[in-house]
Structures are given as structure tokens and as C-alpha cells.
């Protein structure tokens, strides 16, 4: 399994507290937030990563390098100053790394962290023969999600401030992602342009674990307490 981490967000809502770099590099509990994301996945046997970077991506490369000191392998897909959106950035990352249509790709945001059992997510995805599996949690921020009794996603829409939300973690084969993502380098948003079109055809794994999205100063502050004492993966 390859993990593609979308780490190129502009971070416009965090300028007041983290003005100097991409929001995934915002310091949380003594380490860049992205390091917490990396270590959480590495602790569940993910060892190959692709960081999809862009705006001010140099600090990401400088801190993580090839991943050796974290016990993982890291490659980069760099959008530079091109604003592709999350969907376009993911499509570009898939073009950057070789692979087969059948391999599983884990996609996660570099500015969200969720306490989940990745093995359970993968088992559910395969057992249901899902087109795409979405990790869902209780949270104050994130796209609103409704799930039917068969675990199928019946609604995916704008945040409403309560109930189940997308945790920004997706699992699908490379072939499926290449089919649903934009072509010809067109900018697109996963959250607005891609996932809403898959309602009724994707499934959810609902986790009761903790979830944080550092897209706002309030959530960044909450992350400081939530991730305090987390172990480094070195």
C-alpha cells in the first residue's frame, strides 16, 4: 500500500498563527503536524509515502527528505506554484509514481489526523468490494457525511458543524482513482468535484477515534492538547 499525503494547502485561515509555511508544517506538540500524520501511518505498517506538495513546499522536503530517519521511504510530487486543487494534486501524484491498476492507494490530507485502525479499513474495503472507502468520524469540521445501514455513503456535502464528517482519508485502487479524477491537469477539488459524484457508490468506515483538522486556529489549538505526548517515529 502506498500513502499519498496531500500536503500543498495554502493555509490562508492559519496565517495569523502559522504565517511562514504550508499549514501541514505548523508546529504541534513540538513537531510539525505532518510528522504526526506520518508517524501514525508508519505505526500501522505504512512504509512508502508520496508527499504531494506545492505552495511553499521546500520546508516539507527539508524536514522529511527521503524519509530514512523516520524509517520510511518518501517521494515527492511537486505542483510548484500551480494551483491544482486536491483532486488535481492527487492526479499529478499518481502520474509521478509507477504502479499497477490493482494496487491499493491510501490518500490522506496533510492537515488532518484521525485515530483509526487502518487494517480494519482495508479489510472492510476489500470485503465490500468498494469503489472507494471513506473514513468518517465525529467532528466539528469537515464535509458532512450520511451513511446507510449497509455502510454505503448516502450523502456527502458541505460542512454543517455537527454529526459525521469526512476525516480526509480515502482508500481505493489506483485504477479507480485514475478513472474518477480529472485529466489534462485540470484543477479540481476532491471534496467539491469528485467525491459528491460518488455518493451511492462509495462506502464508509466510521471510527469513534479522535479526529482533528488544523485548518482553523481553534482546531490547531485543540491539536496541541490532542497530540501532546505522541511518540516520534525515529
Secondary structure, DSSP 8 states (H G I E B T S, - for coil): -EEEEE-----GGGTTT-TTS-GGG-EETTEEHHHHHHHHHHTTT--EEEEEE-TTTHHHHHHHTTSGGGTSEEEEEE-TT---HHHHHHHHHHHHS---TTSEEEEEETTEEE---HHHHHHHHHHTT-S-EEEEEE-SSS-EEEE-TTSBEEEEES--SSSEEEEEEEEEEHHHHHHHS--TT----IIIIIGGGGTTT-EEEE--S-EEETTSHHHHHHHHHHTTT-----
